Every structure is written in C-alpha cells, then in structure tokens.
Amino acid sequence: MAPVVSAALGVLGPLLVKLADLVAGKFGRVRGVRREIMSLQSELTSMHAALQEYTMLDDPGVQVKAWISLLRELAYDTEDCIDKFIRRVSNRGRRGGFKKLFHDTTRFLKMLDSRCGIAKQIHKLKARIKHVKELKDSYKLSETSCSKTGHESVDPRLCALFAEEAHLVGVEGPRDDLVKWMLKEENSSTRQPRVLSIVGFGGLGKTTLANEDVIYKVPFPDGFTKDIEIWDETAAISKLRELLQDKRYIVIIDDIWCTQAWNTIKCAFPENNRSSRIITTTRIMDVARSCCPCGDDHVYEMAALSDLHSKSLFLKRIFGSEDNCPDMLKEVSNKILKKCGGLPLAIISISSLLANSPAVKEEWEKIKRSIGSALEKDRSLEGMSNILSLSYNYLPPDLKTCLLYLSVFPEDRVIDRKRLVRRWIAEGFISEERGQSRQEVAERYFYELINKSMVQPEDISYDGKARACRVHDMMLEIIISKSNENNFVIVVGGGETSFANHQGFIRRLSVQHLDHELAHLLAQEDLSHVRSLTVTSSTCIKHLPSLAKFEVPRVLDFQGCRGLEEYDMNGIGKLFQLKYLNFRGTSISKLPSEIMMLHDLETLDFGYTQVGEFPTGFVQLTKLQHLIAGGWTTMRNKVGNMRNLREISGFSITRSPADAVEDLGNLPSLVEIAVHLDDGGSDEFRRHAEMLHSSLCKLGSCKLRSLWISRYCGSLEFLESWNPLPYSLQEFYMFSDYYFTEVPKWIAPALTSLSYLDINLAELTEEGLHTLGELPALLCLKLCWKTNPEERLTVQGTGFPSLIKLVLSDRAYITFVKGAMPKLQNLKLSFAVSVAKGYGFYLGIEHLTCLKKVRVLFVTKGSESKVAAAAISKEAGAHTNRPIVTINGRPYEEAANNEEKNKVNGDTPIQGN
C-alpha cells in the first residue's frame, strides 16, 4: 500500500471518531449542530470506505494519489475547524451546566456569520467535500480500485537465492551455527521434524544464510504434478505429505509473514521420525516463535555485520580489495558505512552506486547526503528500497501512521517509549480497542513495530521489554521519503531534504537545525496549521519562529534544548488544543504563567530542569494524566482536583505543603509515583511522612503499580507497614541509606503482581531470602544490606519461581542448591574471598539451569583472587549454557591477566566496580 493512502487514513480515521463522539455527546443534542455534524460524518464515511479500498492497491495511480492528497488536506482542515468550534462553544459554557451550554450554543450559532466566521469555514468545507466527491466520480476511481496492473513485478528478494559463496562476507559464523544445529543429536522420542527459524530486519541476509550449503529441491516421480494448476490448498498439502512420508528432508520456507500461514504450511510435513529439518525465515519475532514450539527447535536472531566485515564487503565491491581505497575517501567511506548500519543489502546497493561514480570525495559526500532521494530515483538502489518497503507495506494502516511519525526524530536518536506513545495519543492516532485504553493500545503498537523488525529495541528492561527504540538509518531514509511524499512531517535541517517544495500546509514540523538561511525560509511559511512542533537542537532556539505563528499544535516538544529560557513563550496559553508539552532536560527555571490556560493538556514533562514550583491556578488542568517534575519541585494544594493523573514524579514531599501530600490519596487513577524526601529528623518531616503513608495506603487499594522513593536523610520507617496491602503494586524502587530491620510485612505472597523489588535490609538472612522467594511474580530482585553475613548463605530449591535477574549489591557468600531459582538468567554478586575460601569458592552455578550471565565483584590480594576467579570460571564452563563470566567488570580472561600484572607490580588488589 502506498504511503499516501496510509497517511490519509491516519488523519481521516481519528476525524470520524471525533465526529461520532460529537454526535453522541452534548453537542449532538443541539439541533443545528447535530445536523451539520451528521452531514459531514456521512460524506467523510463514504470517502473513508473508498480510501480503505485503495489500501489493496500495491501502487495507486497518479489520479488516485492526487485525489487522496486532496482528501487528506480536507480532513486536516475539517478537524481544525471542528476543534475551533468546540473550543469557542466550550469556553462559553464552562461556567454552568448543560442548560446554560444549550442556551449559549443556540445563541452562538445564530451569530456565527457575523462574529467568528466559523459558519463560513463550514460552508467552504462542505463545498470542498462536494468537489472531492465529484472528482472521484469524474476520475472513475471506483473502477481503478478493482483493477490490477498488467504485469507482475520481479520479487526483489530473488537474487539472494542465487548469491555466489565467493561474494559473501560475514556468513561463516552464522553458517557454522546453522550447520551445528542441523547435525546436533535430537531427542529420540520425537517424531516431528526440527525447525530452525531465522528472524531479523529486512536485508540482513536471512535468505542468503538459509541457502548457504543447503539444497532444497524435492525430487518427484513422473506424473506426480499432473493437474497441479487446479490443486487447492488441501490437495497441495496432501500431495506434499505423500511425497515426503518415507523421506528424510530439508526444506526452506522463505519470508513467512504471519502465524496463520505457518500453521497451514506445517501441515504438509509428516511426522515420520526421519530426523528431517525445516528452515524458515521471517522478519517477525512472533512468527519465528510460532515456528519453534519444541525444545529441539531454535530461533536464530540475525545480527548486523560487524564493522570489520562491513568495511570488507563495502571496499571489495567498489575497489576489488580493501587496500585499494584512496586515503581521501576513507573518512567519507566510514560515514557511509555508519549509515548502512551493518545491513548487507544497504552496503551492497550503495557500494554498487559508488562503483559507478567518480572516485572524488565531493561526489561521495553528495551521495551520502542524498541517499534518501536516491532511494526513490536511482535504479541501482531500487532493489534495496523495495525490500525495505516490503516490511512497511505489510503493516496495518494504524501502524503505518505510527511508523511514519518516527521521522520527527533525528538520525541515531534513541526514542523513549513513554515519550513516543504519549505523542501518538496526543496526535489522535490511537483509539481505544476492545476494552484496552489508549495507553495500552499505543504500547502494543510500539512493541508490534519491534516485533515486526521495523525498529530496533533499546534499553531492555528486567522483564525483557524495550524501554526505547532506534530506527535503522536506511529505514529512516525510507520513512522520511514516504513522510515527505505525504506531507505528513516536514523536517528542517535534517539533511538534504528541503521543506521549500512541500505540498499544502505544514502539518507537523521537526526542526533539527536552523541557521539564518533556513530561518528566513521558515519565516515565509504559514505555520498556523502545524499540529506538532519538535525542536531537537539547542542551536535552533534563537532562530525559532514565535509561538504566536502557531494556532493548532497538539504537541510541543523541546526536550534537551538548552537556552530555551531565552525563547519567548508568550502566546502559549492560546494553544488550546495542546495535549503534550515537553521541556525535559532544558535549562528553564520556571514554567510559563499561561500554562494554566491549557485545559486539554494531558502530558507535562519538565524533568531534569530547575523548575521549583507551579504557577498559580495550575490545579485547574484537570485533564492532565502525566506530570513529570524537575526533581525537587513542590506540589500545589488541591492537587487532588486533578483526578485524571496517572503518573506523578519528581516532587519533594518534605518541601510541599502537608495538605498537598495528603491530597495525593485522592487521586484514584494514579498508577506511578516517584517522590523525594529530605530534612529528616524534624517534626515537619515526620508529619509529611505520615501524610505520605496515609496517601499510599489509600492508593494501594486503587490502581497504584509503581512506587519509586528516595530519601537522603531521615527514616523510612513509615513504610514498614502498608494496610490494606497494595495488591496492584508491580514495582518498588528504594534509593536511600535507610535499611529495614526485616522484610516489611506487606511484602507478602499475596502481592501476585509484584515483579520488581529494590530494597535495603539491615542484614541478609536465609529467613529473609525465604520470605522474598514466596513472591510468585518476582522477576528482578536487587538487595542491599548494612551488615555483611560472616557465614555462607544457601538459596534453597524452592522459591523464586519466576526470578530472572538477581543483584546482590553488598558482600555475601551465597550458594545455590539444585532446583534454586529455576528461571534465573542474570546473576550479580559480591563476596569476601576470606569467607568463600573455606567452601572452595563453590557457588552452585550448575544448578541455575537457565543462567546466561554471571558478574562477580570481590576485593582481595595476591593469588587468592586468581584462584577464586578460576573456580568461578570453571563452574560456569561446565554449565550447559556456558554463561558469560565477568569478574570485577572485566571478562574472566582479561581479569586474570590483569591480576597477574598486579601481582608482579606489587600485589595490588583488583577493585570492584
């Protein structure tokens, strides 16, 4: 599906939802308003249906694209007009009930022509709708949607099937892993074929790897394929099963796009106890997992080429040898390789382009800057563009819109999940689905883009979920190109792409660099239709247009922009549709006083700033859901009025009024809290601690899922008890020098959702470990203690049924018995060698059957440290998984070599880190 279609769906879908809400809500009860809205709704619904038909076309014609562009701009303008109308009517009816609103609205409608001009805008929109509808009929676009092009395009993946081995680079290691799996002895009790599923981003070489050293042609007897052209799905499966029933086979199934397809395909392979093998490739992790349900099956995640292999492939394709690259081209070559990001397809395609270009630095620099436009125009890059676009084309329309939105972020930017999903919601891309909130739907979309290899996961959490993502440079070029074609996002200063030739009004603006020349061009633009403004560089601030030029933004994002305090924020209070405002990591020390007028604001983030307090009237922002403060900000009284708050963080409890702290308990929707306490020991501190405890006890019986609490002086004794139990609590973070005398009573097996626990105890005991081991859902446990145990502690074979990560921050010698922590993958511990020596440095690592990584810290002198390191490494070496061993921050071999040097140089101890 062309991007122009998906972008139009991205604006028209939310508009129809808004119109339906208006008809069903209070405005639908006003006769004149209802009639106008239903008229718009009827016409746009019809066009939306036509638009969905065009999603079935691989390449809509020029007329279709032109019509869709007109419809897209019409939808934008219609939504802007409706929002202005709602705002003006709502302002009149803000003080009073429905009767007053009804009276004011009726009166307001009568004077629309003379007062505000909205009636004229509505009439113009209706005329445009009529015109767009007539164009569709005159172009005969309905017939277009039913027709196909007269030729089939060549599959761009075809050449991977016939790649010569001599031309392959970096395939040896993955190939050897594949062969090792194929030759591995299997469980004799199984009858079904073993499956290897290779999964990864488009262009990584999955097909090439699957075909390396494998022949997949199946011989068949004469007459077997008779009438094959009329075989249906059932017949084809039956015939293939018949052919393979008594044979040992290796089959490759390339590029599976959905689990349903695999569920059908696998029926063709009989369970004949012949040690057969099936290799599949896919770009989607869920599909790969569905192909490999058994213990002998294996999911192989394709990695990008290393820098060394990337350079080798690149230079050999251009110069025939790595040694023939001129010195003047080495720097620009490295820049181009960085952009390729280890993607073999990108390296091959761009090196082929460069091989036919003059070996001149300026020419190569030009090509590097223009890769995005070259993907569209240069035939030598057409294959790469098509392969990368395949993944995009298979996305549903909503995910396409969300992916295109990533073009607002600069190259190589790590994109925080929370920031992104909140922006999607503010833009109106997300609607509630089947009982899921907008937040839940948006997060599902985020993980779907990772699952489908459209973006790369970053900052993996303890539960295996990504907290952020990154877009591969080549995919970003595709996204920017499609976004530009759609007038979806206009990027200023992001490379060669110019915003001077864009079509229609600017709807979303990303300013990544702004010099005098670009600032002059931007000053000529009409910015009154901009829905989001993203500024990603501090150098842009002094040239940035005034906020007075913006009228309808839903999103303002200045994250990381230093010097923002010099920017004139006057007029921000007039941005009535603003839902997302981000000042995070800027240098501001106070919030704009007009912020209290942003009644639709849902997210306000000024984390890591010097803002100490809120402007007067701030608690009037009753739609606010996410409030992230600077760290030591004071809360306002009557914060309990902001009953839609889901997250509140970065506040000082002890600097805020006690009444405000107590009022936190009146926020029933609160899910996340992160607060600070200081000035311990005073009566004032104790009073605030009591108020916080009271609030937490109330919230614990509501929806509270995450509590992060830090304290630099004073007691956290009030957290020894929590009643009633916080049954919804999933995460508890403690950043403090306070130590609980024992595991608090509220940390009990009844907390079936608690998955992350970071806690300080006065001492570590086996009894305490047993208590913590009863938490059924605990995935990550971080423990600190005040007094180091002098004897060995043993983790028994029961308890910790779900634990994946264990971090023991202080010194304690611990051993694990058989059955202990059956799912533990990541272990970090520290111990005194003097205690461990008496037990032979034995940890019981072999009993941790799922272990993948061991990090050990200890401080000692002389040969004892080497003996301890060798013993731990030996244990790990005997483990089935061969976990990675790190000692004092270094891989074992490096740590041992470093210790030998230290011993020679004076017996200096290895320092833990």
JOWONOR-V936638 format. One record per residue. N is the residue number from 1. RES is the residue in three letters. PHI is phi as a letter, one per 40 degrees, with the letter a starting at -180 (none if undefined). Layout:
N/RES/PHI ; N/RES/PHI
This chain:
1/MET/none ; 2/ALA/c ; 3/PRO/c ; 4/VAL/c ; 5/VAL/c ; 6/SER/c ; 7/ALA/c ; 8/ALA/c ; 9/LEU/c ; 10/GLY/c ; 11/VAL/b ; 12/LEU/c ; 13/GLY/d ; 14/PRO/c ; 15/LEU/c ; 16/LEU/c ; 17/VAL/c ; 18/LYS/c ; 19/LEU/c ; 20/ALA/c ; 21/ASP/c ; 22/LEU/c ; 23/VAL/c ; 24/ALA/c ; 25/GLY/c ; 26/LYS/c ; 27/PHE/c ; 28/GLY/c ; 29/ARG/c ; 30/VAL/c ; 31/ARG/d ; 32/GLY/c ; 33/VAL/c ; 34/ARG/d ; 35/ARG/c ; 36/GLU/c ; 37/ILE/c ; 38/MET/c ; 39/SER/c ; 40/LEU/c ; 41/GLN/c ; 42/SER/c ; 43/GLU/c ; 44/LEU/c ; 45/THR/c ; 46/SER/c ; 47/MET/c ; 48/HIS/c ; 49/ALA/c ; 50/ALA/c ; 51/LEU/c ; 52/GLN/c ; 53/GLU/c ; 54/TYR/c ; 55/THR/c ; 56/MET/c ; 57/LEU/c ; 58/ASP/c ; 59/ASP/a ; 60/PRO/d ; 61/GLY/c ; 62/VAL/c ; 63/GLN/c ; 64/VAL/c ; 65/LYS/c ; 66/ALA/c ; 67/TRP/c ; 68/ILE/c ; 69/SER/c ; 70/LEU/c ; 71/LEU/c ; 72/ARG/c ; 73/GLU/c ; 74/LEU/c ; 75/ALA/c ; 76/TYR/d ; 77/ASP/c ; 78/THR/c ; 79/GLU/c ; 80/ASP/c ; 81/CYS/c ; 82/ILE/c ; 83/ASP/c ; 84/LYS/c ; 85/PHE/c ; 86/ILE/c ; 87/ARG/c ; 88/ARG/c ; 89/VAL/c ; 90/SER/c ; 91/ASN/c ; 92/ARG/c ; 93/GLY/b ; 94/ARG/c ; 95/ARG/c ; 96/GLY/i ; 97/GLY/c ; 98/PHE/c ; 99/LYS/d ; 100/LYS/c ; 101/LEU/c ; 102/PHE/d ; 103/HIS/c ; 104/ASP/c ; 105/THR/c ; 106/THR/d ; 107/ARG/c ; 108/PHE/c ; 109/LEU/c ; 110/LYS/c ; 111/MET/b ; 112/LEU/c ; 113/ASP/c ; 114/SER/c ; 115/ARG/b ; 116/CYS/b ; 117/GLY/g ; 118/ILE/c ; 119/ALA/d ; 120/LYS/c ; 121/GLN/c ; 122/ILE/c ; 123/HIS/c ; 124/LYS/c ; 125/LEU/c ; 126/LYS/c ; 127/ALA/c ; 128/ARG/c ; 129/ILE/c ; 130/LYS/c ; 131/HIS/c ; 132/VAL/c ; 133/LYS/c ; 134/GLU/c ; 135/LEU/c ; 136/LYS/d ; 137/ASP/c ; 138/SER/c ; 139/TYR/c ; 140/LYS/f ; 141/LEU/c ; 142/SER/c ; 143/GLU/c ; 144/THR/c ; 145/SER/c ; 146/CYS/c ; 147/SER/b ; 148/LYS/b ; 149/THR/c ; 150/GLY/c ; 151/HIS/a ; 152/GLU/c ; 153/SER/c ; 154/VAL/c ; 155/ASP/c ; 156/PRO/c ; 157/ARG/c ; 158/LEU/c ; 159/CYS/c ; 160/ALA/c ; 161/LEU/c ; 162/PHE/b ; 163/ALA/c ; 164/GLU/c ; 165/GLU/c ; 166/ALA/c ; 167/HIS/c ; 168/LEU/c ; 169/VAL/b ; 170/GLY/g ; 171/VAL/c ; 172/GLU/d ; 173/GLY/c ; 174/PRO/d ; 175/ARG/c ; 176/ASP/c ; 177/ASP/c ; 178/LEU/c ; 179/VAL/c ; 180/LYS/d ; 181/TRP/c ; 182/MET/c ; 183/LEU/c ; 184/LYS/c ; 185/GLU/c ; 186/GLU/b ; 187/ASN/c ; 188/SER/c ; 189/SER/c ; 190/THR/c ; 191/ARG/b ; 192/GLN/c ; 193/PRO/c ; 194/ARG/c ; 195/VAL/b ; 196/LEU/b ; 197/SER/b ; 198/ILE/c ; 199/VAL/b ; 200/GLY/i ; 201/PHE/c ; 202/GLY/d ; 203/GLY/g ; 204/LEU/c ; 205/GLY/h ; 206/LYS/c ; 207/THR/c ; 208/THR/d ; 209/LEU/c ; 210/ALA/c ; 211/ASN/c ; 212/GLU/c ; 213/ASP/g ; 214/VAL/b ; 215/ILE/b ; 216/TYR/b ; 217/LYS/c ; 218/VAL/b ; 219/PRO/c ; 220/PHE/a ; 221/PRO/c ; 222/ASP/d ; 223/GLY/g ; 224/PHE/c ; 225/THR/c ; 226/LYS/d ; 227/ASP/g ; 228/ILE/c ; 229/GLU/c ; 230/ILE/b ; 231/TRP/c ; 232/ASP/c ; 233/GLU/d ; 234/THR/c ; 235/ALA/c ; 236/ALA/c ; 237/ILE/c ; 238/SER/c ; 239/LYS/c ; 240/LEU/c ; 241/ARG/c ; 242/GLU/c ; 243/LEU/c ; 244/LEU/c ; 245/GLN/d ; 246/ASP/b ; 247/LYS/b ; 248/ARG/c ; 249/TYR/b ; 250/ILE/b ; 251/VAL/b ; 252/ILE/b ; 253/ILE/b ; 254/ASP/c ; 255/ASP/f ; 256/ILE/c ; 257/TRP/b ; 258/CYS/a ; 259/THR/c ; 260/GLN/c ; 261/ALA/c ; 262/TRP/c ; 263/ASN/d ; 264/THR/c ; 265/ILE/c ; 266/LYS/c ; 267/CYS/c ; 268/ALA/c ; 269/PHE/b ; 270/PRO/c ; 271/GLU/c ; 272/ASN/b ; 273/ASN/f ; 274/ARG/b ; 275/SER/f ; 276/SER/c ; 277/ARG/b ; 278/ILE/b ; 279/ILE/b ; 280/THR/b ; 281/THR/b ; 282/THR/a ; 283/ARG/b ; 284/ILE/b ; 285/MET/c ; 286/ASP/c ; 287/VAL/c ; 288/ALA/d ; 289/ARG/c ; 290/SER/c ; 291/CYS/c ; 292/CYS/b ; 293/PRO/c ; 294/CYS/c ; 295/GLY/c ; 296/ASP/c ; 297/ASP/c ; 298/HIS/a ; 299/VAL/c ; 300/TYR/b ; 301/GLU/c ; 302/MET/c ; 303/ALA/b ; 304/ALA/c ; 305/LEU/c ; 306/SER/c ; 307/ASP/d ; 308/LEU/c ; 309/HIS/c ; 310/SER/c ; 311/LYS/c ; 312/SER/c ; 313/LEU/c ; 314/PHE/c ; 315/LEU/c ; 316/LYS/c ; 317/ARG/c ; 318/ILE/c ; 319/PHE/b ; 320/GLY/g ; 321/SER/a ; 322/GLU/c ; 323/ASP/c ; 324/ASN/c ; 325/CYS/c ; 326/PRO/c ; 327/ASP/d ; 328/MET/c ; 329/LEU/b ; 330/LYS/c ; 331/GLU/c ; 332/VAL/c ; 333/SER/c ; 334/ASN/c ; 335/LYS/c ; 336/ILE/c ; 337/LEU/c ; 338/LYS/c ; 339/LYS/c ; 340/CYS/c ; 341/GLY/f ; 342/GLY/g ; 343/LEU/c ; 344/PRO/d ; 345/LEU/d ; 346/ALA/c ; 347/ILE/c ; 348/ILE/c ; 349/SER/c ; 350/ILE/c ; 351/SER/c ; 352/SER/c ; 353/LEU/c ; 354/LEU/c ; 355/ALA/c ; 356/ASN/b ; 357/SER/b ; 358/PRO/c ; 359/ALA/c ; 360/VAL/b ; 361/LYS/d ; 362/GLU/c ; 363/GLU/c ; 364/TRP/c ; 365/GLU/c ; 366/LYS/c ; 367/ILE/c ; 368/LYS/d ; 369/ARG/c ; 370/SER/b ; 371/ILE/d ; 372/GLY/d ; 373/SER/c ; 374/ALA/c ; 375/LEU/d ; 376/GLU/c ; 377/LYS/b ; 378/ASP/c ; 379/ARG/c ; 380/SER/c ; 381/LEU/b ; 382/GLU/c ; 383/GLY/c ; 384/MET/c ; 385/SER/d ; 386/ASN/c ; 387/ILE/c ; 388/LEU/c ; 389/SER/c ; 390/LEU/d ; 391/SER/c ; 392/TYR/c ; 393/ASN/c ; 394/TYR/c ; 395/LEU/c ; 396/PRO/c ; 397/PRO/d ; 398/ASP/c ; 399/LEU/c ; 400/LYS/d ; 401/THR/c ; 402/CYS/c ; 403/LEU/c ; 404/LEU/d ; 405/TYR/c ; 406/LEU/c ; 407/SER/c ; 408/VAL/c ; 409/PHE/c ; 410/PRO/c ; 411/GLU/d ; 412/ASP/g ; 413/ARG/c ; 414/VAL/c ; 415/ILE/b ; 416/ASP/c ; 417/ARG/c ; 418/LYS/c ; 419/ARG/d ; 420/LEU/c ; 421/VAL/c ; 422/ARG/c ; 423/ARG/c ; 424/TRP/d ; 425/ILE/c ; 426/ALA/c ; 427/GLU/c ; 428/GLY/g ; 429/PHE/c ; 430/ILE/b ; 431/SER/b ; 432/GLU/c ; 433/GLU/b ; 434/ARG/f ; 435/GLY/g ; 436/GLN/c ; 437/SER/c ; 438/ARG/c ; 439/GLN/c ; 440/GLU/c ; 441/VAL/c ; 442/ALA/c ; 443/GLU/c ; 444/ARG/c ; 445/TYR/c ; 446/PHE/d ; 447/TYR/c ; 448/GLU/c ; 449/LEU/c ; 450/ILE/c ; 451/ASN/d ; 452/LYS/c ; 453/SER/g ; 454/MET/c ; 455/VAL/b ; 456/GLN/b ; 457/PRO/c ; 458/GLU/b ; 459/ASP/f ; 460/ILE/c ; 461/SER/c ; 462/TYR/d ; 463/ASP/c ; 464/GLY/g ; 465/LYS/c ; 466/ALA/c ; 467/ARG/c ; 468/ALA/a ; 469/CYS/a ; 470/ARG/b ; 471/VAL/b ; 472/HIS/d ; 473/ASP/d ; 474/MET/c ; 475/MET/c ; 476/LEU/c ; 477/GLU/c ; 478/ILE/c ; 479/ILE/c ; 480/ILE/c ; 481/SER/c ; 482/LYS/c ; 483/SER/c ; 484/ASN/c ; 485/GLU/c ; 486/ASN/c ; 487/ASN/f ; 488/PHE/c ; 489/VAL/b ; 490/ILE/b ; 491/VAL/b ; 492/VAL/b ; 493/GLY/g ; 494/GLY/c ; 495/GLY/h ; 496/GLU/c ; 497/THR/d ; 498/SER/b ; 499/PHE/c ; 500/ALA/c ; 501/ASN/b ; 502/HIS/c ; 503/GLN/b ; 504/GLY/g ; 505/PHE/c ; 506/ILE/c ; 507/ARG/b ; 508/ARG/b ; 509/LEU/b ; 510/SER/b ; 511/VAL/b ; 512/GLN/b ; 513/HIS/a ; 514/LEU/a ; 515/ASP/c ; 516/HIS/c ; 517/GLU/c ; 518/LEU/c ; 519/ALA/c ; 520/HIS/c ; 521/LEU/c ; 522/LEU/c ; 523/ALA/c ; 524/GLN/c ; 525/GLU/c ; 526/ASP/c ; 527/LEU/b ; 528/SER/c ; 529/HIS/b ; 530/VAL/c ; 531/ARG/c ; 532/SER/a ; 533/LEU/b ; 534/THR/b ; 535/VAL/b ; 536/THR/b ; 537/SER/b ; 538/SER/c ; 539/THR/c ; 540/CYS/c ; 541/ILE/d ; 542/LYS/c ; 543/HIS/b ; 544/LEU/c ; 545/PRO/d ; 546/SER/c ; 547/LEU/c ; 548/ALA/c ; 549/LYS/c ; 550/PHE/b ; 551/GLU/b ; 552/VAL/b ; 553/PRO/c ; 554/ARG/c ; 555/VAL/b ; 556/LEU/b ; 557/ASP/b ; 558/PHE/b ; 559/GLN/d ; 560/GLY/g ; 561/CYS/c ; 562/ARG/c ; 563/GLY/g ; 564/LEU/c ; 565/GLU/c ; 566/GLU/c ; 567/TYR/c ; 568/ASP/c ; 569/MET/c ; 570/ASN/d ; 571/GLY/h ; 572/ILE/c ; 573/GLY/c ; 574/LYS/c ; 575/LEU/c ; 576/PHE/c ; 577/GLN/c ; 578/LEU/c ; 579/LYS/b ; 580/TYR/b ; 581/LEU/b ; 582/ASN/b ; 583/PHE/b ; 584/ARG/d ; 585/GLY/g ; 586/THR/c ; 587/SER/b ; 588/ILE/c ; 589/SER/b ; 590/LYS/a ; 591/LEU/c ; 592/PRO/d ; 593/SER/c ; 594/GLU/c ; 595/ILE/c ; 596/MET/c ; 597/MET/c ; 598/LEU/c ; 599/HIS/c ; 600/ASP/c ; 601/LEU/c ; 602/GLU/b ; 603/THR/b ; 604/LEU/b ; 605/ASP/b ; 606/PHE/b ; 607/GLY/c ; 608/TYR/f ; 609/THR/b ; 610/GLN/b ; 611/VAL/c ; 612/GLY/b ; 613/GLU/a ; 614/PHE/c ; 615/PRO/c ; 616/THR/d ; 617/GLY/g ; 618/PHE/c ; 619/VAL/c ; 620/GLN/c ; 621/LEU/c ; 622/THR/c ; 623/LYS/c ; 624/LEU/c ; 625/GLN/b ; 626/HIS/b ; 627/LEU/b ; 628/ILE/b ; 629/ALA/c ; 630/GLY/c ; 631/GLY/h ; 632/TRP/b ; 633/THR/c ; 634/THR/c ; 635/MET/c ; 636/ARG/c ; 637/ASN/c ; 638/LYS/g ; 639/VAL/c ; 640/GLY/c ; 641/ASN/c ; 642/MET/c ; 643/ARG/c ; 644/ASN/c ; 645/LEU/c ; 646/ARG/b ; 647/GLU/b ; 648/ILE/a ; 649/SER/a ; 650/GLY/g ; 651/PHE/b ; 652/SER/c ; 653/ILE/c ; 654/THR/c ; 655/ARG/c ; 656/SER/c ; 657/PRO/d ; 658/ALA/d ; 659/ASP/c ; 660/ALA/c ; 661/VAL/c ; 662/GLU/c ; 663/ASP/c ; 664/LEU/d ; 665/GLY/c ; 666/ASN/c ; 667/LEU/b ; 668/PRO/c ; 669/SER/c ; 670/LEU/c ; 671/VAL/b ; 672/GLU/b ; 673/ILE/b ; 674/ALA/b ; 675/VAL/b ; 676/HIS/b ; 677/LEU/b ; 678/ASP/a ; 679/ASP/f ; 680/GLY/c ; 681/GLY/g ; 682/SER/c ; 683/ASP/c ; 684/GLU/c ; 685/PHE/c ; 686/ARG/c ; 687/ARG/c ; 688/HIS/c ; 689/ALA/c ; 690/GLU/c ; 691/MET/c ; 692/LEU/c ; 693/HIS/c ; 694/SER/c ; 695/SER/c ; 696/LEU/c ; 697/CYS/c ; 698/LYS/c ; 699/LEU/c ; 700/GLY/c ; 701/SER/c ; 702/CYS/b ; 703/LYS/b ; 704/LEU/d ; 705/ARG/b ; 706/SER/b ; 707/LEU/b ; 708/TRP/b ; 709/ILE/b ; 710/SER/b ; 711/ARG/a ; 712/TYR/b ; 713/CYS/a ; 714/GLY/h ; 715/SER/c ; 716/LEU/b ; 717/GLU/d ; 718/PHE/c ; 719/LEU/c ; 720/GLU/c ; 721/SER/b ; 722/TRP/a ; 723/ASN/a ; 724/PRO/c ; 725/LEU/c ; 726/PRO/c ; 727/TYR/c ; 728/SER/c ; 729/LEU/c ; 730/GLN/b ; 731/GLU/b ; 732/PHE/b ; 733/TYR/b ; 734/MET/b ; 735/PHE/b ; 736/SER/a ; 737/ASP/b ; 738/TYR/c ; 739/TYR/b ; 740/PHE/c ; 741/THR/c ; 742/GLU/a ; 743/VAL/c ; 744/PRO/d ; 745/LYS/c ; 746/TRP/c ; 747/ILE/c ; 748/ALA/b ; 749/PRO/d ; 750/ALA/c ; 751/LEU/c ; 752/THR/c ; 753/SER/b ; 754/LEU/c ; 755/SER/b ; 756/TYR/b ; 757/LEU/b ; 758/ASP/b ; 759/ILE/a ; 760/ASN/b ; 761/LEU/b ; 762/ALA/c ; 763/GLU/a ; 764/LEU/c ; 765/THR/b ; 766/GLU/c ; 767/GLU/c ; 768/GLY/c ; 769/LEU/c ; 770/HIS/c ; 771/THR/c ; 772/LEU/c ; 773/GLY/c ; 774/GLU/c ; 775/LEU/c ; 776/PRO/c ; 777/ALA/b ; 778/LEU/c ; 779/LEU/b ; 780/CYS/b ; 781/LEU/b ; 782/LYS/b ; 783/LEU/b ; 784/CYS/b ; 785/TRP/a ; 786/LYS/c ; 787/THR/b ; 788/ASN/c ; 789/PRO/c ; 790/GLU/c ; 791/GLU/b ; 792/ARG/c ; 793/LEU/b ; 794/THR/b ; 795/VAL/c ; 796/GLN/c ; 797/GLY/c ; 798/THR/b ; 799/GLY/g ; 800/PHE/f ; 801/PRO/c ; 802/SER/b ; 803/LEU/c ; 804/ILE/b ; 805/LYS/b ; 806/LEU/b ; 807/VAL/b ; 808/LEU/b ; 809/SER/c ; 810/ASP/b ; 811/ARG/c ; 812/ALA/a ; 813/TYR/c ; 814/ILE/b ; 815/THR/b ; 816/PHE/b ; 817/VAL/c ; 818/LYS/d ; 819/GLY/g ; 820/ALA/c ; 821/MET/f ; 822/PRO/c ; 823/LYS/b ; 824/LEU/c ; 825/GLN/b ; 826/ASN/b ; 827/LEU/b ; 828/LYS/b ; 829/LEU/a ; 830/SER/b ; 831/PHE/a ; 832/ALA/c ; 833/VAL/c ; 834/SER/c ; 835/VAL/c ; 836/ALA/c ; 837/LYS/d ; 838/GLY/c ; 839/TYR/b ; 840/GLY/g ; 841/PHE/f ; 842/TYR/c ; 843/LEU/b ; 844/GLY/g ; 845/ILE/c ; 846/GLU/c ; 847/HIS/c ; 848/LEU/c ; 849/THR/c ; 850/CYS/b ; 851/LEU/c ; 852/LYS/b ; 853/LYS/a ; 854/VAL/b ; 855/ARG/b ; 856/VAL/b ; 857/LEU/b ; 858/PHE/a ; 859/VAL/b ; 860/THR/a ; 861/LYS/b ; 862/GLY/g ; 863/SER/c ; 864/GLU/d ; 865/SER/c ; 866/LYS/c ; 867/VAL/c ; 868/ALA/c ; 869/ALA/c ; 870/ALA/c ; 871/ALA/c ; 872/ILE/c ; 873/SER/c ; 874/LYS/c ; 875/GLU/d ; 876/ALA/c ; 877/GLY/c ; 878/ALA/c ; 879/HIS/c ; 880/THR/d ; 881/ASN/c ; 882/ARG/f ; 883/PRO/c ; 884/ILE/c ; 885/VAL/b ; 886/THR/b ; 887/ILE/b ; 888/ASN/f ; 889/GLY/g ; 890/ARG/b ; 891/PRO/d ; 892/TYR/d ; 893/GLU/c ; 894/GLU/c ; 895/ALA/c ; 896/ALA/c ; 897/ASN/c ; 898/ASN/c ; 899/GLU/c ; 900/GLU/c ; 901/LYS/c ; 902/ASN/c ; 903/LYS/c ; 904/VAL/c ; 905/ASN/c ; 906/GLY/h ; 907/ASP/g ; 908/THR/c ; 909/PRO/c ; 910/ILE/c ; 911/GLN/c ; 912/GLY/c ; 913/ASN/a
